[in-house]
């Protein structure tokens, strides 16, 4: 069984955004509620965002264990103002 830290690796993501004064960077985590998936973060991470992305870790399963693929992931855009 994987440790809590190892499992959380696949539920958290990096949030990056452009704001009027520069950039905003933070993290969020995924939460499943009543068959809907939510991304939860702090308000200051997304407040005033003009354009942003969230980054997901790419992983693979080998011998029934999850492993991150170093330096690989998925970038998904949000909040195109």
DSSP file (Angstrom, degrees, kcal/mol; ACC not computed):
  #  RESIDUE AA STRUCTURE BP1 BP2  ACC     N-H-->O    O-->H-N    N-H-->O    O-->H-N    TCO  KAPPA ALPHA  PHI   PSI    X-CA   Y-CA   Z-CA
    1    1 A X              0   0    0      0, 0.0     2,-0.1     0, 0.0    64,-0.0   0.000 360.0 360.0 360.0 137.6    0.0    0.0    0.0
    2    2 A X        -     0   0    0      1,-0.1     2,-0.0     2,-0.1    63,-0.0  -0.377 360.0-107.9 -74.2 152.8    1.3    3.5   -0.9
    3    3 A X     >  -     0   0    0      1,-0.1     4,-2.2    -2,-0.1     5,-0.2  -0.315  30.8-106.5 -73.4 164.2    1.9    6.1    1.8
    4    4 A X  H  > S+     0   0    0      1,-0.2     4,-2.5     2,-0.2     5,-0.2   0.905 121.7  53.7 -58.3 -42.6   -0.4    9.0    2.2
    5    5 A X  H  > S+     0   0    0      1,-0.2     4,-1.1     2,-0.2    -1,-0.2   0.884 108.1  49.6 -60.2 -39.9    2.2   11.3    0.7
    6    6 A X  H  4 S+     0   0    0      1,-0.2     4,-0.5     2,-0.2     3,-0.2   0.899 111.8  47.8 -68.1 -40.2    2.5    9.1   -2.4
    7    7 A X  H >< S+     0   0    0     -4,-2.2     3,-1.2     1,-0.2    -2,-0.2   0.883 107.6  56.0 -67.0 -38.3   -1.3    9.0   -2.9
    8    8 A X  H >X S+     0   0    0     -4,-2.5     3,-1.7     1,-0.3     4,-1.2   0.765  90.4  74.8 -66.5 -24.8   -1.5   12.8   -2.5
    9    9 A X  T 3< S+     0   0    0     -4,-1.1    48,-0.3     1,-0.3    -1,-0.3   0.836  99.3  45.2 -53.9 -33.2    1.0   13.2   -5.3
   10   10 A X  T <4 S+     0   0    0     -3,-1.2    -1,-0.3    -4,-0.5    -2,-0.2   0.425 111.7  50.8 -94.8   0.3   -1.8   12.3   -7.8
   11   11 A X  T <4 S+     0   0    0     -3,-1.7    19,-2.5    -4,-0.2     2,-0.3   0.492  99.1  72.4-112.4  -6.8   -4.5   14.5   -6.2
   12   12 A X  E  <  -A   29   0A   0     -4,-1.2    45,-0.4    17,-0.2     2,-0.3  -0.745  57.9-175.3-107.4 156.9   -2.6   17.8   -6.1
   13   13 A X  E     -A   28   0A   0     15,-2.3    15,-2.1    -2,-0.3     2,-0.4  -0.979  27.4-110.8-147.0 160.2   -1.7   20.1   -8.9
   14   14 A X  E     -AB  27  55A   0     41,-1.2    41,-2.8    -2,-0.3     2,-0.5  -0.763  27.5-155.0 -91.0 133.9    0.2   23.3   -9.6
   15   15 A X  E     -AB  26  54A   0     11,-3.3    11,-2.3    -2,-0.4     2,-0.4  -0.951  12.9-178.4-112.3 129.4   -1.8   26.4  -10.5
   16   16 A X  E     +AB  25  53A   0     37,-3.0    37,-2.8    -2,-0.5     2,-0.3  -0.980   7.7 169.1-126.5 138.3   -0.1   29.1  -12.5
   17   17 A X  E     -AB  24  52A   0      7,-2.5     7,-2.6    -2,-0.4     2,-0.5  -0.992  32.4-124.4-149.7 157.5   -1.7   32.4  -13.6
   18   18 A X  E     +AB  23  51A   0     33,-3.1    32,-3.4    -2,-0.3    33,-0.9  -0.889  31.7 177.3-100.6 127.9   -1.1   35.8  -15.1
   19   19 A X  E >   -A   22   0A   0      3,-2.1     3,-1.6    -2,-0.5    30,-0.1  -0.767  46.9 -95.5-121.7 170.4   -2.3   38.8  -13.0
   20   20 A X  T 3  S+     0   0    0     28,-0.4     3,-0.1     1,-0.3    29,-0.0   0.808 124.4  43.6 -59.0 -30.7   -1.9   42.5  -13.7
   21   21 A X  T 3  S-     0   0    0      1,-0.0     2,-0.4     2,-0.0    -1,-0.3   0.382 129.1 -76.0 -96.8   4.3    1.2   42.7  -11.6
   22   22 A X  E <  S-A   19   0A   0     -3,-1.6    -3,-2.1     2,-0.0     2,-0.3  -0.923  79.5 -18.2 146.1-119.6    2.9   39.6  -12.7
   23   23 A X  E     -A   18   0A   0     -2,-0.4     2,-0.4    -5,-0.2    -5,-0.2  -0.881  38.4-151.1-130.0 159.4    2.2   36.0  -11.9
   24   24 A X  E     -A   17   0A   0     -7,-2.6    -7,-2.5    -2,-0.3     2,-0.4  -0.999  17.3-178.9-128.7 131.4    0.4   33.9   -9.3
   25   25 A X  E     +A   16   0A   0     -2,-0.4     2,-0.3    -9,-0.2    -9,-0.2  -0.994  18.6 126.7-133.1 137.6    1.5   30.4   -8.4
   26   26 A X  E     -A   15   0A   0    -11,-2.3   -11,-3.3    -2,-0.4     2,-0.3  -0.902  44.5-100.7-163.8-168.3   -0.1   28.0   -5.9
   27   27 A X  E     -A   14   0A   0     -2,-0.3    15,-0.5   -13,-0.3     2,-0.3  -0.881  24.3-174.7-128.2 161.8   -1.4   24.5   -5.5
   28   28 A X  E     -A   13   0A   0    -15,-2.1   -15,-2.3    -2,-0.3     2,-0.3  -0.917  13.1-139.7-143.6 170.1   -4.8   22.9   -5.4
   29   29 A X  E     -AC  12  40A   0     11,-2.2    11,-3.1    -2,-0.3     2,-0.3  -0.963  19.8-114.5-135.1 155.9   -6.3   19.5   -4.8
   30   30 A X  E     - C   0  39A   0    -19,-2.5     2,-0.4    -2,-0.3     9,-0.2  -0.671  27.4-173.5 -91.5 142.5   -9.0   17.4   -6.3
   31   31 A X  E     - C   0  38A   0      7,-2.4     7,-2.8    -2,-0.3     2,-0.5  -0.991  13.0-149.6-138.5 125.5  -12.1   16.5   -4.4
   32   32 A X  E     + C   0  37A   0     -2,-0.4     2,-0.4     5,-0.2     5,-0.2  -0.860  23.2 168.9 -99.5 123.3  -14.9   14.2   -5.6
   33   33 A X  E >   - C   0  36A   0      3,-2.8     3,-1.6    -2,-0.5    -2,-0.1  -0.977  67.6 -17.5-139.2 122.0  -18.4   15.0   -4.3
   34   34 A X  T 3  S-     0   0    0     -2,-0.4    -1,-0.1     1,-0.3     3,-0.1   0.904 126.8 -52.3  48.4  50.3  -21.6   13.5   -5.6
   35   35 A X  T 3  S+     0   0    0      1,-0.2     2,-0.4    -3,-0.0    -1,-0.3   0.630 116.6 112.9  64.8  17.4  -19.9   12.3   -8.8
   36   36 A X  E <   -C   33   0A   0     -3,-1.6    -3,-2.8     2,-0.0     2,-0.5  -0.968  60.8-138.5-119.4 137.1  -18.5   15.8   -9.6
   37   37 A X  E     -C   32   0A   0     -2,-0.4     2,-0.3    -5,-0.2    -5,-0.2  -0.827  21.6-171.4 -98.6 127.1  -14.8   16.6   -9.5
   38   38 A X  E     -C   31   0A   0     -7,-2.8    -7,-2.4    -2,-0.5     2,-0.6  -0.872  19.5-143.4-116.1 147.7  -13.8   19.9   -7.9
   39   39 A X  E     -C   30   0A   0     -2,-0.3     2,-0.4    -9,-0.2    -9,-0.2  -0.967  24.1-161.4-108.4 118.0  -10.4   21.6   -7.8
   40   40 A X  E     +C   29   0A   0    -11,-3.1   -11,-2.2    -2,-0.6     2,-0.3  -0.851  23.1 143.1-107.6 132.7  -10.0   23.3   -4.5
   41   41 A X        -     0   0    0     -2,-0.4     2,-0.2   -13,-0.2   -13,-0.1  -0.892  51.5 -75.8-150.4 178.9   -7.4   26.1   -3.8
   42   42 A X    >>  -     0   0    0    -15,-0.5     3,-1.1    -2,-0.3     4,-0.7  -0.569  38.8-121.8 -81.7 149.8   -7.0   29.3   -1.8
   43   43 A X  H >> S+     0   0    0      1,-0.3     4,-1.8    -2,-0.2     3,-1.1   0.880 109.3  60.3 -59.3 -40.9   -8.8   32.4   -3.1
   44   44 A X  H 34 S+     0   0    0      1,-0.3    -1,-0.3     2,-0.2    -2,-0.0   0.736  96.3  63.0 -63.7 -20.6   -5.5   34.4   -3.4
   45   45 A X  H <4 S+     0   0    0     -3,-1.1    -1,-0.3     1,-0.2    -2,-0.2   0.842 119.2  22.4 -71.9 -32.9   -4.2   31.8   -5.9
   46   46 A X  H X< S+     0   0    0     -3,-1.1     3,-1.7    -4,-0.7     2,-0.2   0.479  89.6 121.2-114.1  -5.6   -6.9   32.6   -8.5
   47   47 A X  T 3< S+     0   0    0     -4,-1.8    -5,-0.0     1,-0.3    -4,-0.0  -0.441  89.0   2.4 -65.1 125.1   -8.0   36.1   -7.5
   48   48 A X  T 3  S+     0   0    0     -2,-0.2   -28,-0.4     1,-0.2    -1,-0.3   0.598  87.5 163.0  77.3  12.4   -7.5   38.5  -10.5
   49   49 A X    <   -     0   0    0     -3,-1.7    -1,-0.2     1,-0.2   -30,-0.2  -0.453  20.2-178.8 -67.1 130.7   -6.3   35.8  -12.8
   50   50 A X  S    S-     0   0    0    -32,-3.4    31,-2.3     1,-0.4     2,-0.3   0.737  75.2   0.0 -95.8 -31.6   -6.4   36.9  -16.5
   51   51 A X  E    S+B   18   0A   0    -33,-0.9   -33,-3.1    29,-0.2    -1,-0.4  -0.962  76.9 169.4-157.4 138.0   -5.1   33.7  -17.9
   52   52 A X  E     -BD  17  78A   0     26,-1.7    26,-2.4    -2,-0.3     2,-0.3  -0.961  19.5-156.6-152.4 168.8   -4.0   30.5  -16.1
   53   53 A X  E     -BD  16  77A   0    -37,-2.8   -37,-3.0    -2,-0.3     2,-0.4  -0.982   9.8-149.0-140.7 149.6   -3.0   26.8  -16.3
   54   54 A X  E     -BD  15  76A   0     22,-2.7    22,-2.6    -2,-0.3     2,-0.5  -0.982  17.2-142.2-121.1 145.9   -3.0   23.9  -14.0
   55   55 A X  E     -BD  14  75A   0    -41,-2.8   -41,-1.2    -2,-0.4     2,-0.4  -0.868   9.9-162.2-110.1 130.1   -0.4   21.2  -14.2
   56   56 A X  E     - D   0  74A   0     18,-2.8    18,-2.2    -2,-0.5     2,-0.3  -0.910  23.9-118.9-110.8 138.5   -1.1   17.5  -13.6
   57   57 A X  E     - D   0  73A   0    -45,-0.4     2,-0.4    -2,-0.4    16,-0.2  -0.567  25.4-131.2 -73.0 132.3    1.6   15.0  -12.9
   58   58 A X  E     +     0   0A   0     14,-1.8    11,-3.3    11,-0.4     2,-0.3  -0.715  34.7 179.8 -82.8 135.2    1.8   12.3  -15.5
   59   59 A X  E     - D   0  68A   0     -2,-0.4     2,-0.3     9,-0.3     9,-0.2  -0.851  17.7-158.2-132.1 167.9    2.0    8.9  -14.0
   60   60 A X  E     - D   0  67A   0      7,-2.5     7,-2.6    -2,-0.3     2,-0.5  -0.977  17.0-128.8-143.1 156.9    2.2    5.2  -14.9
   61   61 A X  E     + D   0  66A   0     -2,-0.3     2,-0.4     5,-0.2     5,-0.2  -0.937  26.4 174.2-111.8 124.9    1.3    2.0  -13.2
   62   62 A X  E >  S- D   0  65A   0      3,-2.5     3,-1.5    -2,-0.5    -2,-0.0  -0.997  72.7 -11.2-129.7 126.7    3.9   -0.8  -13.1
   63   63 A X  T 3  S-     0   0    0     -2,-0.4    -1,-0.1     1,-0.3     3,-0.1   0.898 129.1 -54.9  51.2  46.4    3.3   -4.0  -11.2
   64   64 A X  T 3  S+     0   0    0      1,-0.2     2,-0.4    -3,-0.1    -1,-0.3   0.665 116.3 111.5  63.4  20.9    0.2   -2.5   -9.5
   65   65 A X  E <   -D   62   0A   0     -3,-1.5    -3,-2.5   -64,-0.0     2,-0.3  -0.962  65.1-126.4-124.2 144.2    2.1    0.5   -8.2
   66   66 A X  E     -D   61   0A   0     -2,-0.4     2,-0.4    -5,-0.2    -5,-0.2  -0.698  27.9-179.6 -89.6 138.3    1.8    4.2   -9.3
   67   67 A X  E     -D   60   0A   0     -7,-2.6    -7,-2.5    -2,-0.3     2,-0.2  -1.000  25.2-124.6-135.9 136.6    4.9    6.1  -10.3
   68   68 A X  E     -D   59   0A   0     -2,-0.4     2,-0.8    -9,-0.2    -9,-0.3  -0.530  22.1-128.6 -74.9 148.2    5.3    9.7  -11.5
   69   69 A X  E >   -     0   0A   0    -11,-3.3     3,-1.7     3,-0.2   -11,-0.4  -0.886  34.1-118.7 -96.8 111.2    6.9   10.2  -14.8
   70   70 A X  E 3  S-     0   0A   0     -2,-0.8     3,-0.1     1,-0.3   -11,-0.0  -0.192  87.2  -0.7 -56.9 133.8    9.7   12.8  -14.2
   71   71 A X  E 3  S+     0   0A   0      1,-0.2     2,-0.4   -13,-0.0    -1,-0.3   0.671 109.6 106.6  63.0  20.8    9.4   16.1  -16.0
   72   72 A X  E <   +     0   0A   0     -3,-1.7   -14,-1.8   -14,-0.2     2,-0.3  -0.979  35.9 121.1-129.2 145.0    6.2   15.1  -17.8
   73   73 A X  E     -D   57   0A   0     -2,-0.4     2,-0.4   -16,-0.2   -16,-0.2  -0.947  53.1 -84.8-173.3-168.2    2.7   16.2  -17.2
   74   74 A X  E     -D   56   0A   0    -18,-2.2   -18,-2.8    -2,-0.3     2,-0.5  -0.980  25.1-153.6-125.4 132.7   -0.4   17.8  -18.6
   75   75 A X  E     -D   55   0A   0     -2,-0.4     2,-0.5   -20,-0.2   -20,-0.2  -0.930  14.3-174.2-107.7 123.5   -1.1   21.6  -18.8
   76   76 A X  E     -D   54   0A   0    -22,-2.6   -22,-2.7    -2,-0.5     2,-0.1  -0.977  17.0-134.8-122.8 125.8   -4.7   22.5  -18.9
   77   77 A X  E     +D   53   0A   0     -2,-0.5     2,-0.3   -24,-0.2   -24,-0.3  -0.438  25.3 174.6 -80.3 150.9   -5.8   26.1  -19.4
   78   78 A X  E     +D   52   0A   0    -26,-2.4   -26,-1.7     1,-0.1    -2,-0.0  -0.978  50.9  26.8-146.9 158.1   -8.5   28.0  -17.3
   79   79 A X        -     0   0    0     -2,-0.3     2,-1.2     1,-0.2    -1,-0.1   0.923  57.6-173.3  60.0  55.7   -9.9   31.5  -17.0
   80   80 A X              0   0    0      1,-0.2    -1,-0.2   -29,-0.2   -29,-0.2  -0.694 360.0 360.0 -79.6 100.9   -9.3   32.9  -20.5
   81   81 A X              0   0    0    -31,-2.3    -1,-0.2    -2,-1.2   -30,-0.1   0.459 360.0 360.0 -77.8 360.0  -10.4   36.5  -19.9
